[in-house]
Amino acid sequence: MAQQHAHRLRHRPQPHRPGKSLAVVNGLTFGVHLLLALAAAEFMATRTWGETSIGMLALLVQASLLLRTAARYDRHADVEH
């Protein structure tokens, strides 16, 4: 009888984690952005048009990824509960 309970505990289904890949992408994007800001400050300060720089564009991309991840987690949170 003890084996039946142990068998169920070992094969417990893993909870669904929506957007896990997006969370990884957010972390990597932040890391790359941080490294570029520290190591290549002149590159990040390069103007693309007007007052807009590459660093500012990178920050906008990072913010859009964060918002997309938050929206995806929020959408799946309602389904599970």
Biopython code that builds the backbone (N, CA, C, O; Angstrom):
import numpy as np
from Bio.PDB.StructureBuilder import StructureBuilder

atoms = [
    (1, "MET", "N", (0.821, -1.190, 0.000)),
    (1, "MET", "CA", (0.000, 0.000, 0.000)),
    (1, "MET", "C", (0.871, 1.263, 0.000)),
    (1, "MET", "O", (0.507, 2.267, -0.612)),
    (2, "ALA", "N", (1.993, 1.214, 0.669)),
    (2, "ALA", "CA", (2.890, 2.368, 0.701)),
    (2, "ALA", "C", (3.428, 2.680, -0.689)),
    (2, "ALA", "O", (3.686, 3.838, -1.015)),
    (3, "GLN", "N", (3.596, 1.651, -1.501)),
    (3, "GLN", "CA", (4.111, 1.873, -2.857)),
    (3, "GLN", "C", (3.105, 2.638, -3.715)),
    (3, "GLN", "O", (3.501, 3.444, -4.557)),
    (4, "GLN", "N", (1.817, 2.396, -3.513)),
    (4, "GLN", "CA", (0.811, 3.095, -4.300)),
    (4, "GLN", "C", (0.870, 4.597, -4.040)),
    (4, "GLN", "O", (0.784, 5.396, -4.972)),
    (5, "HIS", "N", (1.017, 4.980, -2.773)),
    (5, "HIS", "CA", (1.089, 6.400, -2.442)),
    (5, "HIS", "C", (2.390, 7.011, -2.943)),
    (5, "HIS", "O", (2.388, 8.137, -3.440)),
    (6, "ALA", "N", (3.493, 6.295, -2.824)),
    (6, "ALA", "CA", (4.779, 6.806, -3.302)),
    (6, "ALA", "C", (4.741, 6.979, -4.815)),
    (6, "ALA", "O", (5.307, 7.935, -5.344)),
    (7, "HIS", "N", (4.080, 6.067, -5.512)),
    (7, "HIS", "CA", (3.989, 6.167, -6.974)),
    (7, "HIS", "C", (3.247, 7.439, -7.376)),
    (7, "HIS", "O", (3.649, 8.117, -8.322)),
    (8, "ARG", "N", (2.176, 7.765, -6.673)),
    (8, "ARG", "CA", (1.414, 8.971, -6.996)),
    (8, "ARG", "C", (2.217, 10.237, -6.710)),
    (8, "ARG", "O", (2.114, 11.215, -7.450)),
    (9, "LEU", "N", (3.001, 10.225, -5.664)),
    (9, "LEU", "CA", (3.781, 11.408, -5.324)),
    (9, "LEU", "C", (4.904, 11.657, -6.316)),
    (9, "LEU", "O", (5.217, 12.810, -6.615)),
    (10, "ARG", "N", (5.507, 10.612, -6.824)),
    (10, "ARG", "CA", (6.608, 10.784, -7.773)),
    (10, "ARG", "C", (6.133, 11.309, -9.117)),
    (10, "ARG", "O", (6.891, 11.992, -9.805)),
    (11, "HIS", "N", (4.926, 11.017, -9.502)),
    (11, "HIS", "CA", (4.432, 11.390, -10.830)),
    (11, "HIS", "C", (3.384, 12.489, -10.748)),
    (11, "HIS", "O", (2.400, 12.484, -11.488)),
    (12, "ARG", "N", (3.605, 13.416, -9.855)),
    (12, "ARG", "CA", (2.688, 14.547, -9.715)),
    (12, "ARG", "C", (2.836, 15.447, -10.940)),
    (12, "ARG", "O", (3.956, 15.794, -11.314)),
    (13, "PRO", "N", (1.727, 15.830, -11.569)),
    (13, "PRO", "CA", (1.835, 16.689, -12.767)),
    (13, "PRO", "C", (2.384, 18.070, -12.405)),
    (13, "PRO", "O", (2.079, 18.619, -11.346)),
    (14, "GLN", "N", (3.182, 18.606, -13.288)),
    (14, "GLN", "CA", (3.754, 19.936, -13.097)),
    (14, "GLN", "C", (2.720, 20.995, -13.466)),
    (14, "GLN", "O", (1.988, 20.828, -14.441)),
    (15, "PRO", "N", (2.651, 22.086, -12.698)),
    (15, "PRO", "CA", (1.698, 23.152, -13.041)),
    (15, "PRO", "C", (2.092, 23.824, -14.351)),
    (15, "PRO", "O", (3.271, 23.916, -14.693)),
    (16, "HIS", "N", (1.088, 24.285, -15.068)),
    (16, "HIS", "CA", (1.330, 24.977, -16.336)),
    (16, "HIS", "C", (1.905, 26.354, -16.058)),
    (16, "HIS", "O", (1.361, 27.100, -15.244)),
    (17, "ARG", "N", (2.991, 26.695, -16.720)),
    (17, "ARG", "CA", (3.619, 28.006, -16.546)),
    (17, "ARG", "C", (3.546, 28.777, -17.863)),
    (17, "ARG", "O", (4.411, 28.620, -18.724)),
    (18, "PRO", "N", (2.532, 29.595, -18.016)),
    (18, "PRO", "CA", (2.402, 30.334, -19.279)),
    (18, "PRO", "C", (3.489, 31.384, -19.424)),
    (18, "PRO", "O", (3.851, 32.071, -18.468)),
    (19, "GLY", "N", (3.987, 31.488, -20.607)),
    (19, "GLY", "CA", (4.936, 32.547, -20.883)),
    (19, "GLY", "C", (6.311, 32.355, -20.274)),
    (19, "GLY", "O", (7.052, 33.324, -20.109)),
    (20, "LYS", "N", (6.668, 31.123, -19.936)),
    (20, "LYS", "CA", (7.983, 30.895, -19.336)),
    (20, "LYS", "C", (9.082, 31.330, -20.301)),
    (20, "LYS", "O", (10.090, 31.903, -19.889)),
    (21, "SER", "N", (8.881, 31.058, -21.571)),
    (21, "SER", "CA", (9.892, 31.461, -22.554)),
    (21, "SER", "C", (9.996, 32.987, -22.633)),
    (21, "SER", "O", (11.086, 33.525, -22.823)),
    (22, "LEU", "N", (8.877, 33.673, -22.489)),
    (22, "LEU", "CA", (8.927, 35.136, -22.504)),
    (22, "LEU", "C", (9.645, 35.685, -21.282)),
    (22, "LEU", "O", (10.338, 36.699, -21.370)),
    (23, "ALA", "N", (9.484, 35.021, -20.142)),
    (23, "ALA", "CA", (10.195, 35.446, -18.939)),
    (23, "ALA", "C", (11.700, 35.276, -19.125)),
    (23, "ALA", "O", (12.483, 36.115, -18.679)),
    (24, "VAL", "N", (12.099, 34.200, -19.777)),
    (24, "VAL", "CA", (13.522, 33.979, -20.051)),
    (24, "VAL", "C", (14.031, 35.042, -21.015)),
    (24, "VAL", "O", (15.123, 35.579, -20.835)),
    (25, "VAL", "N", (13.240, 35.343, -22.036)),
    (25, "VAL", "CA", (13.619, 36.375, -23.000)),
    (25, "VAL", "C", (13.748, 37.727, -22.299)),
    (25, "VAL", "O", (14.661, 38.494, -22.606)),
    (26, "ASN", "N", (12.843, 38.029, -21.358)),
    (26, "ASN", "CA", (12.930, 39.288, -20.617)),
    (26, "ASN", "C", (14.228, 39.366, -19.831)),
    (26, "ASN", "O", (14.893, 40.401, -19.823)),
    (27, "GLY", "N", (14.585, 38.282, -19.176)),
    (27, "GLY", "CA", (15.823, 38.271, -18.402)),
    (27, "GLY", "C", (17.044, 38.429, -19.274)),
    (27, "GLY", "O", (17.965, 39.173, -18.938)),
    (28, "LEU", "N", (17.053, 37.726, -20.402)),
    (28, "LEU", "CA", (18.186, 37.848, -21.323)),
    (28, "LEU", "C", (18.266, 39.243, -21.930)),
    (28, "LEU", "O", (19.356, 39.793, -22.094)),
    (29, "THR", "N", (17.120, 39.809, -22.259)),
    (29, "THR", "CA", (17.096, 41.154, -22.819)),
    (29, "THR", "C", (17.636, 42.165, -21.822)),
    (29, "THR", "O", (18.403, 43.059, -22.183)),
    (30, "PHE", "N", (17.231, 42.018, -20.563)),
    (30, "PHE", "CA", (17.733, 42.910, -19.531)),
    (30, "PHE", "C", (19.244, 42.764, -19.373)),
    (30, "PHE", "O", (19.960, 43.758, -19.248)),
    (31, "GLY", "N", (19.727, 41.514, -19.378)),
    (31, "GLY", "CA", (21.161, 41.274, -19.248)),
    (31, "GLY", "C", (21.961, 41.876, -20.393)),
    (31, "GLY", "O", (22.995, 42.507, -20.170)),
    (32, "VAL", "N", (21.487, 41.683, -21.609)),
    (32, "VAL", "CA", (22.176, 42.245, -22.771)),
    (32, "VAL", "C", (22.155, 43.771, -22.712)),
    (32, "VAL", "O", (23.158, 44.428, -22.991)),
    (33, "HIS", "N", (21.003, 44.324, -22.346)),
    (33, "HIS", "CA", (20.883, 45.778, -22.254)),
    (33, "HIS", "C", (21.855, 46.324, -21.198)),
    (33, "HIS", "O", (22.514, 47.339, -21.424)),
    (34, "LEU", "N", (21.939, 45.659, -20.064)),
    (34, "LEU", "CA", (22.839, 46.089, -19.003)),
    (34, "LEU", "C", (24.300, 46.006, -19.442)),
    (34, "LEU", "O", (25.078, 46.931, -19.206)),
    (35, "LEU", "N", (24.667, 44.896, -20.079)),
    (35, "LEU", "CA", (26.048, 44.748, -20.554)),
    (35, "LEU", "C", (26.399, 45.794, -21.606)),
    (35, "LEU", "O", (27.493, 46.359, -21.584)),
    (36, "LEU", "N", (25.480, 46.050, -22.520)),
    (36, "LEU", "CA", (25.734, 47.073, -23.535)),
    (36, "LEU", "C", (25.862, 48.452, -22.919)),
    (36, "LEU", "O", (26.701, 49.250, -23.338)),
    (37, "ALA", "N", (25.026, 48.735, -21.919)),
    (37, "ALA", "CA", (25.096, 50.041, -21.268)),
    (37, "ALA", "C", (26.423, 50.228, -20.541)),
    (37, "ALA", "O", (26.956, 51.337, -20.491)),
    (38, "LEU", "N", (26.957, 49.144, -19.975)),
    (38, "LEU", "CA", (28.224, 49.237, -19.252)),
    (38, "LEU", "C", (29.433, 49.210, -20.181)),
    (38, "LEU", "O", (30.373, 49.983, -19.999)),
    (39, "ALA", "N", (29.413, 48.331, -21.168)),
    (39, "ALA", "CA", (30.592, 48.117, -22.004)),
    (39, "ALA", "C", (30.616, 48.977, -23.273)),
    (39, "ALA", "O", (31.689, 49.300, -23.782)),
    (40, "ALA", "N", (29.460, 49.340, -23.772)),
    (40, "ALA", "CA", (29.404, 50.068, -25.039)),
    (40, "ALA", "C", (28.529, 51.307, -24.907)),
    (40, "ALA", "O", (27.542, 51.471, -25.624)),
    (41, "ALA", "N", (28.904, 52.161, -23.990)),
    (41, "ALA", "CA", (28.099, 53.362, -23.730)),
    (41, "ALA", "C", (28.007, 54.260, -24.963)),
    (41, "ALA", "O", (26.959, 54.848, -25.229)),
    (42, "GLU", "N", (29.093, 54.363, -25.706)),
    (42, "GLU", "CA", (29.064, 55.209, -26.916)),
    (42, "GLU", "C", (28.103, 54.645, -27.957)),
    (42, "GLU", "O", (27.390, 55.396, -28.622)),
    (43, "PHE", "N", (28.086, 53.311, -28.097)),
    (43, "PHE", "CA", (27.164, 52.677, -29.041)),
    (43, "PHE", "C", (25.714, 52.932, -28.629)),
    (43, "PHE", "O", (24.872, 53.251, -29.468)),
    (44, "MET", "N", (25.428, 52.790, -27.337)),
    (44, "MET", "CA", (24.061, 53.000, -26.860)),
    (44, "MET", "C", (23.639, 54.464, -26.993)),
    (44, "MET", "O", (22.448, 54.756, -27.093)),
    (45, "ALA", "N", (24.599, 55.382, -26.995)),
    (45, "ALA", "CA", (24.295, 56.809, -27.121)),
    (45, "ALA", "C", (24.199, 57.270, -28.572)),
    (45, "ALA", "O", (23.894, 58.434, -28.830)),
    (46, "THR", "N", (24.455, 56.371, -29.521)),
    (46, "THR", "CA", (24.382, 56.723, -30.945)),
    (46, "THR", "C", (22.968, 57.151, -31.306)),
    (46, "THR", "O", (22.002, 56.445, -31.019)),
    (47, "ARG", "N", (22.857, 58.300, -31.928)),
    (47, "ARG", "CA", (21.542, 58.838, -32.305)),
    (47, "ARG", "C", (21.047, 58.132, -33.563)),
    (47, "ARG", "O", (21.800, 57.931, -34.515)),
    (48, "THR", "N", (19.770, 57.762, -33.551)),
    (48, "THR", "CA", (19.178, 57.151, -34.738)),
    (48, "THR", "C", (18.454, 58.204, -35.568)),
    (48, "THR", "O", (18.687, 58.315, -36.771)),
    (49, "TRP", "N", (17.589, 58.966, -34.940)),
    (49, "TRP", "CA", (16.975, 60.130, -35.579)),
    (49, "TRP", "C", (16.524, 61.084, -34.488)),
    (49, "TRP", "O", (15.996, 60.666, -33.457)),
    (50, "GLY", "N", (16.735, 62.355, -34.723)),
    (50, "GLY", "CA", (16.382, 63.360, -33.727)),
    (50, "GLY", "C", (17.120, 63.125, -32.412)),
    (50, "GLY", "O", (18.339, 62.958, -32.392)),
    (51, "GLU", "N", (16.368, 63.114, -31.323)),
    (51, "GLU", "CA", (16.939, 62.896, -29.993)),
    (51, "GLU", "C", (16.889, 61.428, -29.566)),
    (51, "GLU", "O", (17.262, 61.099, -28.440)),
    (52, "THR", "N", (16.435, 60.551, -30.451)),
    (52, "THR", "CA", (16.287, 59.137, -30.129)),
    (52, "THR", "C", (17.611, 58.410, -30.310)),
    (52, "THR", "O", (18.263, 58.544, -31.346)),
    (53, "SER", "N", (18.010, 57.636, -29.294)),
    (53, "SER", "CA", (19.264, 56.890, -29.377)),
    (53, "SER", "C", (18.981, 55.387, -29.407)),
    (53, "SER", "O", (17.855, 54.948, -29.176)),
    (54, "ILE", "N", (20.017, 54.617, -29.693)),
    (54, "ILE", "CA", (19.886, 53.157, -29.716)),
    (54, "ILE", "C", (19.505, 52.650, -28.329)),
    (54, "ILE", "O", (18.712, 51.715, -28.212)),
    (55, "GLY", "N", (20.053, 53.248, -27.283)),
    (55, "GLY", "CA", (19.713, 52.852, -25.923)),
    (55, "GLY", "C", (18.242, 53.051, -25.617)),
    (55, "GLY", "O", (17.621, 52.224, -24.949)),
    (56, "MET", "N", (17.688, 54.143, -26.104)),
    (56, "MET", "CA", (16.269, 54.419, -25.885)),
    (56, "MET", "C", (15.404, 53.407, -26.639)),
    (56, "MET", "O", (14.395, 52.941, -26.108)),
    (57, "LEU", "N", (15.783, 53.069, -27.853)),
    (57, "LEU", "CA", (15.040, 52.066, -28.619)),
    (57, "LEU", "C", (15.118, 50.695, -27.939)),
    (57, "LEU", "O", (14.124, 49.971, -27.879)),
    (58, "ALA", "N", (16.301, 50.343, -27.430)),
    (58, "ALA", "CA", (16.454, 49.071, -26.725)),
    (58, "ALA", "C", (15.580, 49.036, -25.477)),
    (58, "ALA", "O", (15.001, 47.999, -25.153)),
    (59, "LEU", "N", (15.482, 50.151, -24.783)),
    (59, "LEU", "CA", (14.637, 50.228, -23.596)),
    (59, "LEU", "C", (13.159, 50.078, -23.955)),
    (59, "LEU", "O", (12.408, 49.452, -23.207)),
    (60, "LEU", "N", (12.738, 50.633, -25.068)),
    (60, "LEU", "CA", (11.354, 50.477, -25.521)),
    (60, "LEU", "C", (11.039, 49.028, -25.873)),
    (60, "LEU", "O", (9.953, 48.537, -25.567)),
    (61, "VAL", "N", (11.983, 48.342, -26.514)),
    (61, "VAL", "CA", (11.799, 46.920, -26.830)),
    (61, "VAL", "C", (11.686, 46.112, -25.545)),
    (61, "VAL", "O", (10.816, 45.250, -25.427)),
    (62, "GLN", "N", (12.552, 46.385, -24.592)),
    (62, "GLN", "CA", (12.525, 45.670, -23.318)),
    (62, "GLN", "C", (11.201, 45.916, -22.586)),
    (62, "GLN", "O", (10.623, 44.979, -22.034)),
    (63, "ALA", "N", (10.719, 47.147, -22.576)),
    (63, "ALA", "CA", (9.454, 47.466, -21.913)),
    (63, "ALA", "C", (8.285, 46.753, -22.590)),
    (63, "ALA", "O", (7.375, 46.280, -21.910)),
    (64, "SER", "N", (8.299, 46.671, -23.912)),
    (64, "SER", "CA", (7.209, 45.976, -24.606)),
    (64, "SER", "C", (7.219, 44.482, -24.286)),
    (64, "SER", "O", (6.156, 43.874, -24.164)),
    (65, "LEU", "N", (8.399, 43.885, -24.150)),
    (65, "LEU", "CA", (8.474, 42.475, -23.760)),
    (65, "LEU", "C", (7.936, 42.260, -22.349)),
    (65, "LEU", "O", (7.232, 41.284, -22.091)),
    (66, "LEU", "N", (8.263, 43.164, -21.443)),
    (66, "LEU", "CA", (7.765, 43.051, -20.073)),
    (66, "LEU", "C", (6.244, 43.176, -20.018)),
    (66, "LEU", "O", (5.584, 42.431, -19.294)),
    (67, "LEU", "N", (5.691, 44.111, -20.778)),
    (67, "LEU", "CA", (4.240, 44.291, -20.800)),
    (67, "LEU", "C", (3.544, 43.079, -21.411)),
    (67, "LEU", "O", (2.492, 42.655, -20.933)),
    (68, "ARG", "N", (4.131, 42.528, -22.462)),
    (68, "ARG", "CA", (3.542, 41.350, -23.096)),
    (68, "ARG", "C", (3.550, 40.165, -22.138)),
    (68, "ARG", "O", (2.569, 39.425, -22.056)),
    (69, "THR", "N", (4.650, 39.981, -21.415)),
    (69, "THR", "CA", (4.729, 38.887, -20.448)),
    (69, "THR", "C", (3.696, 39.072, -19.343)),
    (69, "THR", "O", (3.012, 38.118, -18.970)),
    (70, "ALA", "N", (3.576, 40.283, -18.821)),
    (70, "ALA", "CA", (2.602, 40.545, -17.755)),
    (70, "ALA", "C", (1.179, 40.288, -18.242)),
    (70, "ALA", "O", (0.376, 39.707, -17.512)),
    (71, "ALA", "N", (0.857, 40.707, -19.452)),
    (71, "ALA", "CA", (-0.483, 40.486, -19.999)),
    (71, "ALA", "C", (-0.754, 39.002, -20.193)),
    (71, "ALA", "O", (-1.864, 38.537, -19.937)),
    (72, "ARG", "N", (0.239, 38.263, -20.639)),
    (72, "ARG", "CA", (0.052, 36.828, -20.864)),
    (72, "ARG", "C", (-0.147, 36.089, -19.540)),
    (72, "ARG", "O", (-1.017, 35.223, -19.447)),
    (73, "TYR", "N", (0.638, 36.413, -18.524)),
    (73, "TYR", "CA", (0.455, 35.792, -17.217)),
    (73, "TYR", "C", (-0.914, 36.133, -16.640)),
    (73, "TYR", "O", (-1.575, 35.270, -16.064)),
    (74, "ASP", "N", (-1.344, 37.378, -16.789)),
    (74, "ASP", "CA", (-2.633, 37.802, -16.270)),
    (74, "ASP", "C", (-3.774, 37.066, -16.967)),
    (74, "ASP", "O", (-4.741, 36.668, -16.317)),
    (75, "ARG", "N", (-3.672, 36.884, -18.262)),
    (75, "ARG", "CA", (-4.715, 36.200, -19.025)),
    (75, "ARG", "C", (-4.847, 34.746, -18.587)),
    (75, "ARG", "O", (-5.960, 34.237, -18.458)),
    (76, "HIS", "N", (-3.701, 34.062, -18.355)),
    (76, "HIS", "CA", (-3.741, 32.659, -17.966)),
    (76, "HIS", "C", (-4.072, 32.478, -16.488)),
    (76, "HIS", "O", (-4.512, 31.396, -16.099)),
    (77, "ALA", "N", (-3.880, 33.487, -15.659)),
    (77, "ALA", "CA", (-4.209, 33.399, -14.240)),
    (77, "ALA", "C", (-5.721, 33.263, -14.050)),
    (77, "ALA", "O", (-6.166, 32.553, -13.148)),
    (78, "ASP", "N", (-6.514, 33.934, -14.887)),
    (78, "ASP", "CA", (-7.962, 33.846, -14.782)),
    (78, "ASP", "C", (-8.468, 32.464, -15.167)),
    (78, "ASP", "O", (-9.456, 31.995, -14.602)),
    (79, "VAL", "N", (-7.816, 31.806, -16.110)),
    (79, "VAL", "CA", (-8.235, 30.503, -16.584)),
    (79, "VAL", "C", (-7.990, 29.427, -15.522)),
    (79, "VAL", "O", (-8.825, 28.541, -15.340)),
    (80, "GLU", "N", (-6.855, 29.495, -14.821)),
    (80, "GLU", "CA", (-6.482, 28.455, -13.872)),
    (80, "GLU", "C", (-7.263, 28.540, -12.565)),
    (80, "GLU", "O", (-7.498, 27.514, -11.926)),
    (81, "HIS", "N", (-7.667, 29.734, -12.156)),
    (81, "HIS", "CA", (-8.345, 29.864, -10.858)),
    (81, "HIS", "C", (-9.784, 30.000, -11.068)),
    (81, "HIS", "O", (-10.540, 30.122, -10.104)),
]
sb = StructureBuilder()
sb.init_structure("model")
sb.init_model(0)
sb.init_chain("A")
sb.init_seg("    ")
for serial, (resi, resn, name, xyz) in enumerate(atoms, 1):
    if name == "N":
        sb.init_residue(resn, " ", resi, " ")
    sb.init_atom(name, np.array(xyz, "f"), 0.0, 1.0, " ", f" {name:<3s}", serial, name[0])
structure = sb.get_structure()
